[in-house]
Amino acid sequence: MSSKPSLTCRQMADFLMDYVNDELESSVRSRFEVHLHRCPNCVRYLETYTATTRLCRSAFLVDETEVPREIPEDLVNAILDALRRQE
C-alpha cells in the first residue's frame, strides 16, 4: 500500500485559508496535518496567519457610529469635512 506524498510548504500556503475555515477534504486535511507535525516553519506561519485574520475580523466589530468621548469634537468635524471634500 503506497501512501500519498506529503504536501510541500508552498502547497501548505495554498491550502491555508481552507484549512483554517475547515473546508478541506479529509484526505487533504490529513496530509496538511502530517506536514504540520514535521515542519515548525509552517506551524509558525499558520499561527501568524490565524492571529492576523482574527485581528482583521475584530476590526469590523467596532461600531463606527460611536465616537469615543475623549476625541475632541472639532477633530471629528475636521475629519468629516476632509472626507466630504474627497468625494
DSSP file (Angstrom, degrees, kcal/mol; ACC not computed):
  #  RESIDUE AA STRUCTURE BP1 BP2  ACC     N-H-->O    O-->H-N    N-H-->O    O-->H-N    TCO  KAPPA ALPHA  PHI   PSI    X-CA   Y-CA   Z-CA
    1    1 A M              0   0    0      0, 0.0     2,-0.4     0, 0.0     0, 0.0   0.000 360.0 360.0 360.0 126.6    0.0    0.0    0.0
    2    2 A S        -     0   0    0      1,-0.0     2,-0.2     0, 0.0     0, 0.0  -0.775 360.0-137.7 -99.1 140.5    1.5    3.3   -1.0
    3    3 A S        -     0   0    0     -2,-0.4     3,-0.1     1,-0.1    -1,-0.0  -0.626  27.0-101.8 -93.0 155.2    0.9    6.5    0.9
    4    4 A K        -     0   0    0     -2,-0.2    -1,-0.1     1,-0.1     0, 0.0  -0.469  45.3-100.9 -72.2 145.1    0.2    9.8   -0.6
    5    5 A P        -     0   0    0      0, 0.0    -1,-0.1     0, 0.0    26,-0.0  -0.313  41.0-106.6 -65.1 150.5    3.2   12.2   -0.7
    6    6 A S        -     0   0    0      1,-0.1     2,-0.1    -3,-0.1    26,-0.1  -0.296  39.0 -97.7 -72.4 163.1    3.2   14.9    1.9
    7    7 A L        -     0   0    0     24,-0.5     2,-0.1    21,-0.1    -1,-0.1  -0.478  32.9-124.3 -78.7 151.4    2.5   18.5    1.0
    8    8 A T     >  -     0   0    0     -2,-0.1     4,-2.1     1,-0.1     5,-0.1  -0.459  28.8-105.8 -85.0 167.1    5.2   21.0    0.3
    9    9 A C  H  > S+     0   0    0      1,-0.2     4,-2.0     2,-0.2     5,-0.1   0.883 122.8  53.8 -60.8 -37.8    5.4   24.2    2.3
   10   10 A R  H  > S+     0   0    0      1,-0.2     4,-1.8     2,-0.2    -1,-0.2   0.916 108.2  48.4 -63.8 -43.0    4.2   26.1   -0.9
   11   11 A Q  H  > S+     0   0    0      1,-0.2     4,-1.8     2,-0.2    -1,-0.2   0.865 106.9  58.0 -64.6 -35.2    1.1   23.8   -1.1
   12   12 A M  H  X S+     0   0    0     -4,-2.1     4,-0.8     1,-0.2     3,-0.3   0.936 105.5  49.1 -58.5 -46.3    0.5   24.4    2.6
   13   13 A A  H >< S+     0   0    0     -4,-2.0     3,-0.5     1,-0.2     4,-0.4   0.878 109.0  53.6 -61.7 -38.1    0.3   28.2    1.9
   14   14 A D  H 3< S+     0   0    0     -4,-1.8     4,-0.3     1,-0.2    -1,-0.2   0.841 115.9  38.5 -65.4 -33.1   -2.1   27.5   -0.9
   15   15 A F  H 3X S+     0   0    0     -4,-1.8     4,-2.4    -3,-0.3    -1,-0.2   0.445  87.8 101.2 -96.0  -1.8   -4.4   25.5    1.3
   16   16 A L  H <X S+     0   0    0     -4,-0.8     4,-2.7    -3,-0.5     5,-0.2   0.884  80.6  47.0 -57.0 -48.7   -4.1   27.6    4.5
   17   17 A M  H  > S+     0   0    0     -4,-0.4     4,-2.2     1,-0.2    -1,-0.2   0.921 114.2  48.2 -62.0 -43.8   -7.3   29.5    4.2
   18   18 A D  H  4>S+     0   0    0     -4,-0.3     5,-3.5     2,-0.2     6,-0.5   0.871 111.6  51.2 -64.7 -35.9   -9.3   26.4    3.5
   19   19 A Y  H ><5S+     0   0    0     -4,-2.4     3,-1.6     3,-0.2    -2,-0.2   0.954 111.1  46.3 -64.6 -49.5   -7.6   24.6    6.4
   20   20 A V  H 3<5S+     0   0    0     -4,-2.7    -2,-0.2     1,-0.3    -1,-0.2   0.863 114.3  48.6 -62.0 -36.7   -8.4   27.4    8.9
   21   21 A N  T 3<5S-     0   0    0     -4,-2.2    -1,-0.3    -5,-0.2    -2,-0.2   0.372 113.1-120.6 -85.3   5.4  -12.0   27.6    7.6
   22   22 A D  T < 5S+     0   0    0     -3,-1.6    -3,-0.2    -4,-0.1    -2,-0.1   0.900  75.3 127.3  56.7  45.7  -12.3   23.8    8.0
   23   23 A E      < +     0   0    0     -5,-3.5     2,-0.3    -6,-0.1    -4,-0.2   0.215  32.8 111.3-116.3  12.8  -13.1   23.4    4.2
   24   24 A L  S    S-     0   0    0     -6,-0.5    -9,-0.0    -5,-0.2     2,-0.0  -0.637  74.9-106.5 -88.2 146.1  -10.5   20.8    3.2
   25   25 A E     >  -     0   0    0     -2,-0.3     4,-2.9     1,-0.1     5,-0.2  -0.346  37.6-111.0 -59.4 151.7  -11.4   17.3    2.1
   26   26 A S  H  > S+     0   0    0      1,-0.2     4,-2.3     2,-0.2     5,-0.2   0.862 116.6  53.1 -59.8 -37.0  -10.4   14.9    4.9
   27   27 A S  H  > S+     0   0    0      2,-0.2     4,-1.8     1,-0.2    -1,-0.2   0.905 113.3  42.8 -67.2 -39.6   -7.6   13.3    2.8
   28   28 A V  H  > S+     0   0    0      2,-0.2     4,-2.6     1,-0.2    -2,-0.2   0.900 112.6  53.6 -70.9 -40.4   -6.0   16.7    2.1
   29   29 A R  H  X S+     0   0    0     -4,-2.9     4,-2.6     2,-0.2    -2,-0.2   0.897 107.4  52.1 -60.8 -40.2   -6.6   17.8    5.7
   30   30 A S  H  X S+     0   0    0     -4,-2.3     4,-2.2    -5,-0.2    -1,-0.2   0.939 111.3  45.6 -60.1 -48.2   -4.7   14.7    6.9
   31   31 A R  H  X S+     0   0    0     -4,-1.8     4,-2.2     1,-0.2   -24,-0.5   0.883 111.5  53.9 -63.4 -38.3   -1.8   15.4    4.6
   32   32 A F  H  X S+     0   0    0     -4,-2.6     4,-2.1     1,-0.2    -2,-0.2   0.933 110.5  45.7 -60.1 -47.7   -1.8   19.0    5.8
   33   33 A E  H  X S+     0   0    0     -4,-2.6     4,-1.9     2,-0.2    -2,-0.2   0.836 108.6  55.6 -69.3 -33.4   -1.7   18.0    9.4
   34   34 A V  H  X S+     0   0    0     -4,-2.2     4,-0.9     2,-0.2    -1,-0.2   0.932 109.1  48.4 -61.7 -44.1    1.1   15.4    8.8
   35   35 A H  H >X S+     0   0    0     -4,-2.2     4,-1.5     1,-0.2     3,-1.0   0.915 107.8  55.0 -61.9 -42.5    3.1   18.3    7.3
   36   36 A L  H 3< S+     0   0    0     -4,-2.1     3,-0.2     1,-0.3    -1,-0.2   0.873 104.2  54.4 -59.2 -37.3    2.4   20.5   10.3
   37   37 A H  H 3< S+     0   0    0     -4,-1.9    -1,-0.3     1,-0.2    -2,-0.2   0.744 116.5  38.4 -67.7 -22.0    3.8   17.8   12.6
   38   38 A R  H << S+     0   0    0     -3,-1.0    -1,-0.2    -4,-0.9    -2,-0.2   0.586 110.0  60.9-103.3 -13.2    7.0   17.8   10.6
   39   39 A C     X  -     0   0    0     -4,-1.5     4,-1.6    -3,-0.2     3,-0.4  -0.856  48.2-177.7-128.6  98.4    7.5   21.5    9.8
   40   40 A P  H  > S+     0   0    0      0, 0.0     4,-2.4     0, 0.0     5,-0.2   0.811  86.8  60.9 -63.2 -29.2    7.9   24.1   12.6
   41   41 A N  H  > S+     0   0    0      1,-0.2     4,-2.2     2,-0.2     5,-0.1   0.917 105.8  45.9 -63.8 -41.7    8.1   26.9   10.0
   42   42 A C  H  > S+     0   0    0     -3,-0.4     4,-2.7     2,-0.2    -1,-0.2   0.838 109.2  55.8 -70.5 -32.3    4.6   26.0    8.7
   43   43 A V  H  X S+     0   0    0     -4,-1.6     4,-2.5     2,-0.2    -2,-0.2   0.942 110.4  45.1 -62.3 -46.8    3.3   25.8   12.3
   44   44 A R  H  X S+     0   0    0     -4,-2.4     4,-2.5     2,-0.2     5,-0.2   0.900 112.5  51.6 -63.3 -40.2    4.6   29.4   12.9
   45   45 A Y  H  X S+     0   0    0     -4,-2.2     4,-2.5     2,-0.2    -2,-0.2   0.923 110.6  48.4 -62.3 -44.3    3.1   30.5    9.5
   46   46 A L  H  X S+     0   0    0     -4,-2.7     4,-2.7     2,-0.2    -2,-0.2   0.909 111.0  51.3 -61.4 -43.4   -0.2   29.0   10.5
   47   47 A E  H  X S+     0   0    0     -4,-2.5     4,-2.3     1,-0.2    -2,-0.2   0.921 113.1  43.6 -62.5 -44.5   -0.1   30.7   13.9
   48   48 A T  H  X S+     0   0    0     -4,-2.5     4,-2.4     2,-0.2    -1,-0.2   0.882 113.5  51.8 -70.0 -36.8    0.6   34.1   12.5
   49   49 A Y  H  X S+     0   0    0     -4,-2.5     4,-2.5    -5,-0.2     5,-0.2   0.932 111.6  47.1 -62.3 -45.6   -2.0   33.7    9.7
   50   50 A T  H  X S+     0   0    0     -4,-2.7     4,-2.1     1,-0.2    -2,-0.2   0.915 113.2  48.0 -63.1 -44.1   -4.6   32.8   12.3
   51   51 A A  H  X S+     0   0    0     -4,-2.3     4,-2.3    -5,-0.2    -1,-0.2   0.906 112.0  50.2 -63.6 -41.4   -3.7   35.7   14.5
   52   52 A T  H  X S+     0   0    0     -4,-2.4     4,-2.5     2,-0.2    -2,-0.2   0.925 111.2  46.8 -64.7 -45.6   -3.8   38.1   11.6
   53   53 A T  H  X S+     0   0    0     -4,-2.5     4,-2.3     1,-0.2    -1,-0.2   0.878 111.2  52.7 -66.0 -35.6   -7.2   37.0   10.3
   54   54 A R  H  X S+     0   0    0     -4,-2.1     4,-1.9    -5,-0.2    -1,-0.2   0.926 111.3  46.5 -63.7 -44.3   -8.6   37.2   13.9
   55   55 A L  H  X S+     0   0    0     -4,-2.3     4,-1.2     2,-0.2    -2,-0.2   0.902 111.7  51.1 -64.2 -41.7   -7.3   40.8   14.3
   56   56 A C  H  X S+     0   0    0     -4,-2.5     4,-0.6     1,-0.2     3,-0.4   0.911 110.5  48.6 -63.8 -41.9   -8.7   41.8   10.9
   57   57 A R  H >< S+     0   0    0     -4,-2.3     3,-1.1     1,-0.2    -1,-0.2   0.880 107.1  55.9 -65.4 -36.9  -12.1   40.4   11.7
   58   58 A S  H >< S+     0   0    0     -4,-1.9     3,-1.5     1,-0.3     4,-0.3   0.774  94.4  68.5 -68.3 -24.0  -12.2   42.1   15.0
   59   59 A A  H >< S+     0   0    0     -4,-1.2     3,-0.7    -3,-0.4    -1,-0.3   0.806  97.5  53.0 -63.3 -27.7  -11.6   45.5   13.3
   60   60 A F  T << S+     0   0    0     -3,-1.1    -1,-0.3    -4,-0.6    -2,-0.2   0.466  92.6  73.2 -87.5  -1.3  -15.0   45.2   11.8
   61   61 A L  T <  S+     0   0    0     -3,-1.5     2,-0.3    -4,-0.2    -1,-0.2   0.568  72.9 104.0 -86.2  -9.4  -16.7   44.6   15.2
   62   62 A V  S <  S-     0   0    0     -3,-0.7     2,-0.9    -4,-0.3     3,-0.0  -0.559  77.8-124.4 -76.3 132.7  -16.2   48.3   16.1
   63   63 A D    >   -     0   0    0     -2,-0.3     3,-1.1     1,-0.2    -1,-0.1  -0.686  20.7-163.6 -78.2 109.6  -19.4   50.4   15.9
   64   64 A E  T 3  S+     0   0    0     -2,-0.9    -1,-0.2     1,-0.2    -2,-0.0   0.601  80.8  68.0 -73.2 -10.8  -18.4   53.2   13.6
   65   65 A T  T 3  S+     0   0    0      2,-0.0     2,-0.5     1,-0.0    -1,-0.2   0.716  88.0  75.5 -81.8 -19.5  -21.3   55.3   14.7
   66   66 A E    <   -     0   0    0     -3,-1.1    -1,-0.0     3,-0.0    -3,-0.0  -0.819  64.8-162.5 -97.7 126.7  -20.0   55.9   18.2
   67   67 A V        -     0   0    0     -2,-0.5    -3,-0.0     4,-0.0    -2,-0.0  -0.918  30.0-110.9-104.6 127.3  -17.1   58.3   18.7
   68   68 A P    >   -     0   0    0      0, 0.0     3,-1.6     0, 0.0    -1,-0.0  -0.240  23.5-123.3 -56.2 144.4  -15.2   57.9   22.0
   69   69 A R  T 3  S+     0   0    0      1,-0.3     4,-0.1     3,-0.0    -2,-0.0   0.782 106.1  65.8 -60.8 -29.9  -15.8   60.8   24.3
   70   70 A E  T 3  S+     0   0    0      2,-0.1    -1,-0.3     3,-0.0    -3,-0.0   0.593  80.5  92.1 -74.9  -7.7  -12.1   61.6   24.6
   71   71 A I  S <  S-     0   0    0     -3,-1.6     5,-0.1     1,-0.1    -4,-0.0  -0.770  86.7-116.5 -87.4 122.9  -11.8   62.6   20.9
   72   72 A P    >>  -     0   0    0      0, 0.0     4,-1.8     0, 0.0     3,-0.6  -0.297  13.4-131.9 -61.1 138.9  -12.4   66.3   20.5
   73   73 A E  H 3> S+     0   0    0      1,-0.2     4,-2.6     2,-0.2     5,-0.2   0.851 106.2  57.7 -60.6 -36.7  -15.5   67.3   18.5
   74   74 A D  H 3> S+     0   0    0      1,-0.2     4,-2.0     2,-0.2    -1,-0.2   0.843 105.2  51.4 -66.1 -30.9  -13.6   69.7   16.4
   75   75 A L  H <> S+     0   0    0     -3,-0.6     4,-2.2     2,-0.2    -1,-0.2   0.921 109.7  49.2 -68.3 -44.2  -11.2   66.9   15.3
   76   76 A V  H  X S+     0   0    0     -4,-1.8     4,-2.4     1,-0.2    -2,-0.2   0.927 112.4  48.4 -59.3 -46.1  -14.2   64.7   14.3
   77   77 A N  H  X S+     0   0    0     -4,-2.6     4,-2.5     1,-0.2    -1,-0.2   0.877 109.6  52.3 -63.7 -38.4  -15.7   67.6   12.3
   78   78 A A  H  X S+     0   0    0     -4,-2.0     4,-2.2     2,-0.2    -1,-0.2   0.906 110.7  47.9 -64.6 -41.4  -12.4   68.3   10.6
   79   79 A I  H  X S+     0   0    0     -4,-2.2     4,-2.2     2,-0.2    -2,-0.2   0.928 112.0  48.9 -65.0 -44.9  -12.1   64.7    9.5
   80   80 A L  H  X S+     0   0    0     -4,-2.4     4,-2.1     1,-0.2    -2,-0.2   0.900 111.1  50.6 -62.5 -40.6  -15.7   64.6    8.3
   81   81 A D  H  X S+     0   0    0     -4,-2.5     4,-2.0     1,-0.2    -1,-0.2   0.916 109.8  50.4 -62.3 -43.0  -15.1   67.8    6.3
   82   82 A A  H  X S+     0   0    0     -4,-2.2     4,-1.2     1,-0.2    -2,-0.2   0.895 109.8  50.3 -62.9 -40.0  -11.9   66.3    4.7
   83   83 A L  H  X S+     0   0    0     -4,-2.2     4,-0.8     1,-0.2     3,-0.3   0.899 108.8  51.9 -65.5 -40.2  -13.8   63.2    3.7
   84   84 A R  H >< S+     0   0    0     -4,-2.1     3,-0.7     1,-0.2    -1,-0.2   0.889 106.6  53.9 -63.1 -38.7  -16.6   65.3    2.1
   85   85 A R  H 3< S+     0   0    0     -4,-2.0    -1,-0.2     1,-0.2    -2,-0.2   0.792 103.6  57.2 -67.4 -27.0  -14.1   67.2    0.1
   86   86 A Q  H 3<        0   0    0     -4,-1.2    -1,-0.2    -3,-0.3    -2,-0.2   0.718 360.0 360.0 -74.9 -21.2  -12.6   64.0   -1.3
   87   87 A E    <<        0   0    0     -4,-0.8    -1,-0.2    -3,-0.7    -2,-0.1   0.485 360.0 360.0 -71.9 360.0  -15.9   62.9   -2.7
